[in-house]
Structure formats: structure tokens, C-alpha cells
Amino acid sequence: MSPAVSGIDFTLSINAKILGGQRNVTLNRSMETIDVTSRDSASWYEYLAGLRGWTIDFDGLYLEDDDAVLQLEAAYASHIHIGVIVTDPASNTFTGTAYLTSFSFTGPYSAEATATGTIQGSGELVKAP
């Protein structure tokens, strides 16, 4: 059995710049299914593999002059895609092109400012060791 890994060692990079202040990153991968059930299915649903997709959710400290935050702001303002890389503790990388679909920050009166966002993958997500 493989040992557990610490979540602190996962990083998110935007256009090759590590997102400063990052606390959490979640890489979501999904696949649709295509229902091919017919009268010949013997009362069981049958499916084919469909389209795949991916998203990334992130949060952390809001650092207004961080290079990756500036890249996110520019991508949002210009409706352009970004390059993203999620790196795990074993240095595997998950790389793809995506669009920033939500980005918000919170400035509470008596606590640190934080940012959260969602990135929607566009095209293939490539895993490399």
C-alpha cells in the first residue's frame, strides 16, 4: 500500500507561474455516458463512454500583485485562455488549456483576504511524470 501524501505539496500554476498564496486545489475529472439501452438490453441499462472534461477549483490568500493572479485577471478581462499545470507531490503534472470561469475575493474585517476560483478545461488534460 502506498503511503498517504500531504496536500500541502500540490501546486497550481497559471501560464507557468505558481499561484502565490494557494491553500487548496481540486482537480475534477469527469466523463459523460451515452445511453444505448434497447429492448435487447435484458432489463439493464447499457452505456458507452462519452465526452470527458475537467475543471480546477482553487482557493487561498489574495495576493493582488502575484504574477499568477495578474495572469488570471488579464485572462478574465480579455476572454482569453490560460495554460494551467497542477503538480502533485511525486512531481506528476496535469497540464491543459482552460478558461477562468469564476474568480472572487473576500476581504473580511478581521481576517486575511482570500480568493477562490474555478477554471474550466478546454481540450485534453495531459498527465506526465
DSSP file (Angstrom, degrees, kcal/mol; ACC not computed):
  #  RESIDUE AA STRUCTURE BP1 BP2  ACC     N-H-->O    O-->H-N    N-H-->O    O-->H-N    TCO  KAPPA ALPHA  PHI   PSI    X-CA   Y-CA   Z-CA
    1    1 A M              0   0    0      0, 0.0     0, 0.0     0, 0.0     0, 0.0   0.000 360.0 360.0 360.0 133.5    0.0    0.0    0.0
    2    2 A S        -     0   0    0      1,-0.1     2,-0.1     3,-0.0     3,-0.1  -0.418 360.0-107.7 -71.8 147.6    1.3    3.4   -0.9
    3    3 A P        -     0   0    0      0, 0.0    -1,-0.1     0, 0.0     2,-0.0  -0.405  37.6-100.0 -73.2 153.9    1.8    5.9    1.9
    4    4 A A        -     0   0    0     -2,-0.1     2,-0.3     1,-0.1     0, 0.0  -0.326  37.9-139.2 -66.3 154.6   -0.5    8.9    2.2
    5    5 A V        -     0   0    0     -3,-0.1     2,-0.3    -2,-0.0    -1,-0.1  -0.864  14.7-109.7-118.7 155.0    0.7   12.2    0.8
    6    6 A S    >   -     0   0    0     -2,-0.3     3,-1.3     1,-0.1     4,-0.0  -0.650  14.7-142.5 -82.9 134.5    0.4   15.7    2.2
    7    7 A G  G >  S+     0   0    0     -2,-0.3     3,-1.5     1,-0.2    -1,-0.1   0.675  93.5  77.5 -67.9 -17.3   -1.9   18.1    0.4
    8    8 A I  G 3  S+     0   0    0      1,-0.3    -1,-0.2    16,-0.0    -2,-0.0   0.713  84.8  64.2 -66.3 -18.6    0.5   20.9    1.0
    9    9 A D  G <  S+     0   0    0     -3,-1.3     2,-0.4     2,-0.0    -1,-0.3   0.335  78.4  99.4 -91.2   7.6    2.7   19.6   -1.8
   10   10 A F    <   -     0   0    0     -3,-1.5     2,-0.3    78,-0.1    78,-0.2  -0.791  54.8-171.4 -90.8 135.4    0.1   20.2   -4.6
   11   11 A T  E     -A   87   0A   0     76,-2.0    76,-2.2    -2,-0.4     2,-0.5  -0.932  17.7-149.3-128.4 154.3    0.6   23.3   -6.6
   12   12 A L  E     -A   86   0A   0     -2,-0.3     7,-3.1     7,-0.2     2,-0.4  -0.987  14.8-166.6-119.9 126.4   -1.3   25.2   -9.3
   13   13 A S  E     -AB  85  18A   0     72,-2.8    72,-1.8    -2,-0.5     2,-0.5  -0.930   7.7-157.2-115.2 139.9    0.5   27.2  -12.0
   14   14 A I  E >  S-AB  84  17A   0      3,-3.0     3,-1.5    -2,-0.4    70,-0.2  -0.972  82.6 -17.2-115.2 118.2   -1.1   29.7  -14.3
   15   15 A N  T 3  S-     0   0    0     68,-3.7    -1,-0.2    -2,-0.5    69,-0.1   0.915 131.8 -50.7  48.0  47.7    0.9   30.3  -17.5
   16   16 A A  T 3  S+     0   0    0     67,-0.3     2,-0.5     1,-0.2    -1,-0.3   0.577 117.1 114.0  70.3  14.1    3.9   28.7  -15.9
   17   17 A K  E <   -B   14   0A   0     -3,-1.5    -3,-3.0    50,-0.1    -1,-0.2  -0.970  69.4-123.0-117.2 123.4    3.7   30.9  -12.7
   18   18 A I  E     -B   13   0A   0     -2,-0.5     2,-0.7    -5,-0.3    50,-0.4  -0.409  31.0-112.0 -64.5 134.2    2.9   29.2   -9.4
   19   19 A L    >   -     0   0    0     -7,-3.1     3,-1.2    49,-0.1    -7,-0.2  -0.571  34.8-138.3 -71.0 110.2   -0.2   30.7   -7.8
   20   20 A G  T 3  S+     0   0    0     -2,-0.7    43,-0.3     1,-0.2     3,-0.1  -0.378  82.3  22.8 -69.3 146.8    1.0   32.5   -4.7
   21   21 A G  T 3  S+     0   0    0      1,-0.2    40,-2.8    39,-0.1    -1,-0.2   0.456  84.4 159.8  78.6   0.9   -1.0   32.2   -1.5
   22   22 A Q  E <   +C   60   0A   0     -3,-1.2    38,-0.3    38,-0.3    -1,-0.2  -0.289  14.5 166.0 -60.3 135.7   -2.6   29.0   -2.7
   23   23 A R  E     +     0   0A   0     36,-2.9     2,-0.4     1,-0.4    37,-0.2   0.698  63.2  20.0-113.8 -44.4   -4.1   26.9    0.0
   24   24 A N  E     -C   59   0A   0     35,-2.1    35,-1.9     2,-0.0    -1,-0.4  -0.971  53.9-179.5-132.9 143.8   -6.3   24.3   -1.8
   25   25 A V  E     -C   58   0A   0     -2,-0.4     2,-0.5    33,-0.2    33,-0.2  -0.988   5.7-169.5-140.4 134.0   -6.5   23.0   -5.3
   26   26 A T  E     -C   57   0A   0     31,-2.9    31,-2.3    -2,-0.4     2,-0.7  -0.984   7.5-158.7-126.0 121.4   -9.0   20.4   -6.6
   27   27 A L  E     -C   56   0A   0     -2,-0.5     2,-0.5    29,-0.2    29,-0.2  -0.893  13.4-165.0 -99.5 115.7   -8.7   18.8  -10.0
   28   28 A N  E     -C   55   0A   0     27,-2.9    27,-2.1    -2,-0.7     2,-0.4  -0.886   6.1-173.9-104.6 126.0  -12.0   17.4  -11.1
   29   29 A R  E     +C   54   0A   0     -2,-0.5     2,-0.3    25,-0.2    25,-0.2  -0.964  10.1 174.5-119.0 138.5  -12.2   14.9  -14.0
   30   30 A S  E     -C   53   0A   0     23,-2.7    23,-2.2    -2,-0.4     2,-0.3  -0.926  18.1-160.7-140.2 162.0  -15.5   13.7  -15.4
   31   31 A M  E     -C   52   0A   0     -2,-0.3    21,-0.2    21,-0.2     2,-0.1  -0.976  15.2-139.5-145.0 131.7  -16.9   11.7  -18.3
   32   32 A E  E     -     0   0A   0     19,-3.0    18,-2.4    -2,-0.3     2,-0.4  -0.464  17.8-141.3 -79.2 159.3  -20.4   11.6  -19.7
   33   33 A T  E     -C   49   0A   0     16,-0.2     2,-0.6    -2,-0.1    16,-0.2  -0.927   4.4-137.2-121.4 153.1  -22.1    8.4  -20.7
   34   34 A I  E     -C   48   0A   0     14,-2.5    14,-1.9    -2,-0.4     2,-0.6  -0.939  19.9-131.0-111.6 120.6  -24.2    7.7  -23.7
   35   35 A D  E     +C   47   0A   0     -2,-0.6    12,-0.2    12,-0.2    10,-0.0  -0.587  33.5 166.2 -74.7 117.3  -27.3    5.6  -23.0
   36   36 A V        +     0   0    0     10,-2.5    11,-0.2    -2,-0.6    -1,-0.1   0.004  23.4 145.6-118.0  25.2  -27.5    2.8  -25.6
   37   37 A T        +     0   0    0      9,-0.5     2,-0.3     2,-0.1     8,-0.1  -0.392  18.6 163.5 -65.3 138.2  -30.2    0.8  -23.8
   38   38 A S    >   -     0   0    0      6,-0.3     3,-1.9    -2,-0.1     5,-0.3  -0.808  57.3 -82.9-141.1-177.3  -32.6   -1.0  -26.0
   39   39 A R  G >  S+     0   0    0      1,-0.3     3,-0.6    -2,-0.3     4,-0.1   0.722 126.1  62.1 -64.1 -19.5  -35.2   -3.8  -25.8
   40   40 A D  G 3  S+     0   0    0      1,-0.2    -1,-0.3     2,-0.1    -3,-0.0   0.394  77.6  91.7 -84.8   3.6  -32.3   -6.2  -26.3
   41   41 A S  G X  S-     0   0    0     -3,-1.9     3,-1.4     1,-0.1    -1,-0.2   0.371  92.4-125.6 -85.0   5.7  -30.6   -5.0  -23.0
   42   42 A A  T <   -     0   0    0     -3,-0.6    -2,-0.1     1,-0.3     3,-0.1   0.873  69.8 -54.9  54.1  43.3  -32.3   -7.6  -20.8
   43   43 A S  T 3  S+     0   0    0     -5,-0.3     2,-0.4     1,-0.2    -1,-0.3   0.698 115.0 112.7  65.8  21.7  -33.8   -5.0  -18.4
   44   44 A W  S <  S-     0   0    0     -3,-1.4    -6,-0.3    -6,-0.2    -1,-0.2  -0.966  70.5-116.5-121.8 141.2  -30.3   -3.5  -17.7
   45   45 A Y        -     0   0    0     -2,-0.4     2,-0.4    -8,-0.1   -10,-0.0  -0.484  30.6-160.4 -68.1 145.5  -29.1   -0.1  -18.7
   46   46 A E        -     0   0    0     -2,-0.1   -10,-2.5     2,-0.0    -9,-0.5  -0.984   9.7-175.0-129.5 143.8  -26.2   -0.1  -21.2
   47   47 A Y  E     -C   35   0A   0     -2,-0.4     2,-0.3   -12,-0.2   -12,-0.2  -0.929  18.0-148.8-136.6 156.6  -23.8    2.8  -21.8
   48   48 A L  E     -C   34   0A   0    -14,-1.9   -14,-2.5    -2,-0.3     2,-0.2  -0.881  40.8 -95.5-114.8 155.3  -20.9    3.9  -24.0
   49   49 A A  E     -C   33   0A   0     -2,-0.3   -16,-0.2   -16,-0.2     2,-0.1  -0.507  49.3-175.4 -68.7 138.2  -18.2    6.2  -22.9
   50   50 A G  E     -     0   0A   0    -18,-2.4   -17,-0.1     1,-0.3    -1,-0.1  -0.135  36.9 -29.2-113.8-149.9  -18.9    9.8  -23.9
   51   51 A L  E     -     0   0A   0    -20,-0.1   -19,-3.0    -2,-0.1     2,-0.3  -0.355  55.0-143.8 -71.1 147.1  -17.1   13.1  -23.7
   52   52 A R  E     +C   31   0A   0    -21,-0.2     2,-0.3    -3,-0.1   -21,-0.2  -0.776  22.1 170.6-108.2 156.3  -14.6   13.8  -21.0
   53   53 A G  E     -C   30   0A   0    -23,-2.2   -23,-2.7    -2,-0.3     2,-0.3  -0.953  13.5-155.3-154.4 172.5  -13.9   17.1  -19.2
   54   54 A W  E     -C   29   0A   0     -2,-0.3    67,-2.5   -25,-0.2     2,-0.3  -0.996   5.7-174.5-155.0 152.1  -12.1   18.7  -16.4
   55   55 A T  E     -CD  28 120A   0    -27,-2.1   -27,-2.9    -2,-0.3     2,-0.4  -0.939  14.7-143.4-139.1 162.4  -12.2   21.7  -14.0
   56   56 A I  E     -CD  27 119A   0     63,-2.4    63,-2.8    -2,-0.3     2,-0.4  -0.998   9.5-165.6-129.3 128.7  -10.0   23.1  -11.3
   57   57 A D  E     +CD  26 118A   0    -31,-2.3   -31,-2.9    -2,-0.4     2,-0.3  -0.921  18.1 173.3-108.0 139.6  -11.3   24.7   -8.1
   58   58 A F  E     +CD  25 117A   0     59,-2.3    59,-2.2    -2,-0.4     2,-0.3  -0.975  13.0 174.8-144.1 157.3   -8.8   26.7   -6.0
   59   59 A D  E     +CD  24 116A   0    -35,-1.9   -36,-2.9    -2,-0.3   -35,-2.1  -0.979  18.8 118.7-154.6 163.2   -8.6   29.0   -3.0
   60   60 A G  E     -CD  22 115A   0     55,-1.9    55,-2.7    -2,-0.3   -38,-0.3  -0.983  62.0 -26.2 169.8-165.5   -6.1   30.7   -0.9
   61   61 A L  E     - D   0 114A   0    -40,-2.8     2,-0.8    -2,-0.3    53,-0.3  -0.445  61.2-118.2 -70.0 145.6   -4.8   34.1    0.2
   62   62 A Y        +     0   0    0     51,-2.3     2,-0.6    44,-0.2    51,-0.2  -0.802  33.7 178.5 -89.7 113.3   -5.5   37.0   -2.0
   63   63 A L    >   -     0   0    0     -2,-0.8     3,-1.9   -43,-0.3     6,-0.2  -0.904  11.5-164.4-115.0  98.9   -2.2   38.5   -3.2
   64   64 A E  T 3  S+     0   0    0     -2,-0.6    -1,-0.1     1,-0.3    -2,-0.0   0.691  85.5  43.6 -64.9 -20.9   -3.0   41.3   -5.5
   65   65 A D  T 3  S+     0   0    0      4,-0.1    -1,-0.3     5,-0.0     2,-0.2   0.263  80.6 127.1-108.1  13.6    0.4   41.7   -7.1
   66   66 A D    <>  -     0   0    0     -3,-1.9     4,-2.4     1,-0.1     5,-0.2  -0.492  63.7-130.4 -68.6 136.0    1.1   38.0   -7.6
   67   67 A D  H  > S+     0   0    0      1,-0.2     4,-1.9     2,-0.2    -1,-0.1   0.883 107.5  48.8 -56.4 -42.7    2.1   37.2  -11.2
   68   68 A A  H  > S+     0   0    0    -50,-0.4     4,-2.2     2,-0.2    -1,-0.2   0.882 110.1  51.4 -68.3 -37.3   -0.3   34.3  -11.4
   69   69 A V  H  > S+     0   0    0      2,-0.2     4,-2.6     1,-0.2    -2,-0.2   0.910 109.0  51.2 -64.1 -41.1   -3.2   36.4  -10.1
   70   70 A L  H  X S+     0   0    0     -4,-2.4     4,-2.3     1,-0.2    -2,-0.2   0.873 108.6  51.8 -63.1 -36.7   -2.3   39.1  -12.6
   71   71 A Q  H  X S+     0   0    0     -4,-1.9     4,-2.3     2,-0.2    -2,-0.2   0.898 110.3  48.7 -64.3 -41.2   -2.5   36.4  -15.3
   72   72 A L  H  X S+     0   0    0     -4,-2.2     4,-2.4     2,-0.2    -2,-0.2   0.922 111.2  49.5 -64.5 -44.1   -5.9   35.4  -14.1
   73   73 A E  H  X S+     0   0    0     -4,-2.6     4,-2.4     1,-0.2    -2,-0.2   0.913 112.5  47.7 -60.9 -43.3   -7.2   39.0  -14.1
   74   74 A A  H  X S+     0   0    0     -4,-2.3     4,-2.0     2,-0.2    -1,-0.2   0.897 111.1  50.7 -66.0 -40.7   -5.9   39.5  -17.6
   75   75 A A  H  X>S+     0   0    0     -4,-2.3     5,-1.6     2,-0.2     4,-0.9   0.907 112.3  47.2 -64.4 -41.4   -7.5   36.3  -18.9
   76   76 A Y  H ><5S+     0   0    0     -4,-2.4     3,-0.6     1,-0.2    -2,-0.2   0.942 113.7  46.9 -64.2 -47.5  -10.8   37.3  -17.3
   77   77 A A  H 3<5S+     0   0    0     -4,-2.4    -1,-0.2     1,-0.2    -2,-0.2   0.827 120.8  37.3 -65.1 -32.5  -10.7   40.8  -18.7
   78   78 A S  H 3<5S-     0   0    0     -4,-2.0    -1,-0.2    -5,-0.2    -2,-0.2   0.406 101.5-124.0-103.3   0.7   -9.7   39.7  -22.2
   79   79 A H  T <<5 +     0   0    0     -4,-0.9     2,-0.3    -3,-0.6    -3,-0.2   0.899  63.1 143.1  56.1  42.5  -11.7   36.5  -22.6
   80   80 A I      < -     0   0    0     -5,-1.6    20,-0.4    -6,-0.2    -1,-0.2  -0.785  50.9-110.2-113.5 158.3   -8.6   34.5  -23.3
   81   81 A H        -     0   0    0     -2,-0.3     2,-0.3    18,-0.1    18,-0.2  -0.367  27.5-149.2 -80.0 163.5   -7.5   31.0  -22.3
   82   82 A I  E     - E   0  98A   0     16,-2.9    16,-2.5    -2,-0.1     2,-0.5  -0.903  15.7-118.8-127.6 157.5   -4.7   30.2  -19.9
   83   83 A G  E     - E   0  97A   0     -2,-0.3   -68,-3.7    14,-0.2     2,-0.4  -0.853  34.9-167.6 -94.0 132.9   -2.2   27.4  -19.5
   84   84 A V  E     -AE  14  96A   0     12,-2.8    12,-2.0    -2,-0.5     2,-0.4  -0.930  13.2-173.9-124.6 148.4   -2.6   25.5  -16.3
   85   85 A I  E     -AE  13  95A   0    -72,-1.8   -72,-2.8    -2,-0.4     2,-0.5  -0.978   6.1-165.9-139.1 125.0   -0.4   22.9  -14.5
   86   86 A V  E     -AE  12  94A   0      8,-2.2     8,-2.3    -2,-0.4     2,-0.4  -0.959  13.8-163.8-106.5 127.7   -1.3   21.0  -11.4
   87   87 A T  E     -AE  11  93A   0    -76,-2.2   -76,-2.0    -2,-0.5     6,-0.2  -0.938   2.3-154.2-114.9 132.8    1.7   19.3   -9.8
   88   88 A D    >   -     0   0    0      4,-2.2     3,-2.2    -2,-0.4   -78,-0.1  -0.460  37.7 -92.4 -98.0 175.0    1.4   16.5   -7.2
   89   89 A P  T 3  S+     0   0    0      0, 0.0   -79,-0.1     0, 0.0    -1,-0.1   0.745 125.8  55.7 -60.5 -24.5    3.9   15.5   -4.5
   90   90 A A  T 3  S-     0   0    0      2,-0.1     3,-0.1     1,-0.0    -3,-0.0   0.299 120.4-109.1 -89.0   9.9    5.5   12.9   -6.8
   91   91 A S    <   +     0   0    0     -3,-2.2     2,-0.2     1,-0.3   -81,-0.0   0.641  68.3 149.9  68.8  17.8    6.1   15.7   -9.4
   92   92 A N        -     0   0    0     35,-0.0    -4,-2.2     2,-0.0     2,-0.4  -0.575  34.2-148.1 -70.2 144.8    3.5   14.3  -11.8
   93   93 A T  E     -EF  87 128A   0     35,-3.0    35,-2.5    -6,-0.2     2,-0.5  -0.935  16.4-159.5-120.6 145.1    2.0   17.2  -13.8
   94   94 A F  E     -EF  86 127A   0     -8,-2.3    -8,-2.2    -2,-0.4     2,-0.4  -0.978  26.0-175.8-119.0 112.3   -1.5   17.6  -15.2
   95   95 A T  E     +EF  85 126A   0     31,-2.8    31,-2.9    -2,-0.5     2,-0.3  -0.880  14.0 130.0-120.4 140.7   -1.4   20.2  -18.0
   96   96 A G  E     -E   84   0A   0    -12,-2.0   -12,-2.8    -2,-0.4     2,-0.4  -0.984  49.9 -95.0-169.0 178.3   -4.0   21.8  -20.1
   97   97 A T  E     +E   83   0A   0     27,-0.4    25,-3.1    25,-0.4     2,-0.3  -0.874  49.7 158.7-107.3 141.3   -5.6   24.9  -21.6
   98   98 A A  E     -EG  82 121A   0    -16,-2.5   -16,-2.9    -2,-0.4     2,-0.4  -0.918  35.6-119.0-154.2 173.6   -8.5   26.4  -19.8
   99   99 A Y  E     - G   0 120A   0     21,-2.3    21,-3.1    -2,-0.3     2,-0.7  -0.968  29.2-119.7-122.6 140.8  -10.7   29.5  -19.2
  100  100 A L  E     + G   0 119A   0    -20,-0.4    19,-0.2    -2,-0.4     3,-0.1  -0.714  34.2 174.9 -76.7 116.0  -11.2   31.2  -15.9
  101  101 A T  E     +     0   0A   0     17,-2.3     2,-0.3    -2,-0.7    18,-0.2   0.676  64.6  13.3-102.5 -20.6  -15.0   30.9  -15.2
  102  102 A S  E     + G   0 118A   0     16,-1.6    16,-2.1     2,-0.0    -1,-0.3  -0.974  57.8 169.1-152.9 145.6  -15.2   32.4  -11.8
  103  103 A F  E     + G   0 117A   0     -2,-0.3     2,-0.3    14,-0.2    14,-0.2  -0.862  13.1 161.6-156.9 115.7  -12.8   34.4   -9.6
  104  104 A S  E     - G   0 116A   0     12,-2.8    12,-2.7    -2,-0.3     2,-0.3  -0.948  18.9-156.1-136.6 156.7  -13.8   36.1   -6.4
  105  105 A F  E     - G   0 115A   0     -2,-0.3     2,-0.4    10,-0.2    10,-0.3  -0.967   5.8-150.3-133.1 154.2  -12.1   37.6   -3.4
  106  106 A T  E     - G   0 114A   0      8,-2.9     8,-2.0    -2,-0.3   -44,-0.2  -0.978   5.2-169.0-125.1 132.1  -13.3   38.2    0.1
  107  107 A G        -     0   0    0     -2,-0.4     6,-0.2     6,-0.2     5,-0.1  -0.707  15.6-168.3-120.3  79.4  -12.0   41.0    2.4
  108  108 A P    >   -     0   0    0      0, 0.0     3,-0.8     0, 0.0    -2,-0.0  -0.290  28.4-119.5 -68.4 154.0  -13.3   40.3    5.9
  109  109 A Y  T 3  S+     0   0    0      1,-0.2     4,-0.1     3,-0.0     0, 0.0   0.870 106.1  22.8 -60.6 -41.4  -13.0   43.0    8.5
  110  110 A S  T 3  S+     0   0    0      2,-0.1     2,-0.3     0, 0.0    -1,-0.2  -0.041 117.1  55.2-124.5  33.5  -10.9   41.0   11.0
  111  111 A A  S <  S-     0   0    0     -3,-0.8     2,-0.0     0, 0.0     0, 0.0  -0.925  89.8 -67.9-152.0 176.0   -9.2   38.3    8.9
  112  112 A E        -     0   0    0     -2,-0.3     2,-0.3     1,-0.1    -2,-0.1  -0.330  51.0-108.6 -69.0 149.6   -7.0   37.7    5.9
  113  113 A A        -     0   0    0    -51,-0.2   -51,-2.3    -6,-0.2     2,-0.3  -0.614  41.6-167.7 -76.5 138.0   -8.3   38.4    2.4
  114  114 A T  E     -DG  61 106A   0     -8,-2.0    -8,-2.9   -53,-0.3     2,-0.3  -0.872  12.1-152.0-127.7 160.6   -8.9   35.3    0.4
  115  115 A A  E     -DG  60 105A   0    -55,-2.7   -55,-1.9    -2,-0.3     2,-0.3  -0.965   9.2-174.5-130.5 147.7   -9.6   34.4   -3.2
  116  116 A T  E     +DG  59 104A   0    -12,-2.7   -12,-2.8    -2,-0.3     2,-0.3  -0.970  11.6 163.5-136.7 154.0  -11.5   31.5   -4.8
  117  117 A G  E     -DG  58 103A   0    -59,-2.2   -59,-2.3    -2,-0.3     2,-0.4  -0.995  28.0-136.5-163.1 167.2  -11.9   30.5   -8.4
  118  118 A T  E     -DG  57 102A   0    -16,-2.1   -17,-2.3    -2,-0.3   -16,-1.6  -0.998  13.5-161.2-132.2 136.4  -12.9   27.9  -10.9
  119  119 A I  E     -DG  56 100A   0    -63,-2.8   -63,-2.4    -2,-0.4     2,-0.6  -0.975  10.1-148.2-118.9 127.8  -11.1   27.1  -14.1
  120  120 A Q  E     -DG  55  99A   0    -21,-3.1   -21,-2.3    -2,-0.5   -65,-0.2  -0.867  18.4-130.5-100.2 118.4  -12.9   25.2  -17.0
  121  121 A G  E     - G   0  98A   0    -67,-2.5     2,-0.4    -2,-0.6   -23,-0.3  -0.328  15.2-160.8 -64.8 146.4  -10.6   22.9  -19.1
  122  122 A S        -     0   0    0    -25,-3.1   -25,-0.4     2,-0.2     2,-0.2  -0.901  61.1 -17.3-131.1 101.8  -10.8   23.2  -22.8
  123  123 A G  S    S-     0   0    0     -2,-0.4   -69,-0.1   -71,-0.2     2,-0.0  -0.610 109.0  -2.4  99.6-164.3   -9.5   20.2  -24.6
  124  124 A E        -     0   0    0     -2,-0.2     2,-0.6     1,-0.1   -27,-0.4  -0.296  50.8-145.9 -70.3 142.6   -7.2   17.4  -23.3
  125  125 A L        -     0   0    0    -29,-0.1     2,-0.5    -4,-0.1   -29,-0.2  -0.957  22.6-154.3-102.8 120.0   -5.7   17.2  -19.8
  126  126 A V  E     -F   95   0A   0    -31,-2.9   -31,-2.8    -2,-0.6     2,-0.5  -0.853   5.9-156.9-105.7 126.2   -2.3   15.6  -20.2
  127  127 A K  E     +F   94   0A   0     -2,-0.5   -33,-0.2   -33,-0.2   -35,-0.0  -0.862  17.9 173.7 -99.6 132.0   -0.6   13.7  -17.3
  128  128 A A  E      F   93   0A   0    -35,-2.5   -35,-3.0    -2,-0.5    -2,-0.0  -0.998 360.0 360.0-137.7 142.2    3.1   13.4  -17.4
  129  129 A P              0   0    0      0, 0.0    -1,-0.0     0, 0.0    -2,-0.0   0.482 360.0 360.0 -73.7 360.0    5.6   12.0  -14.8
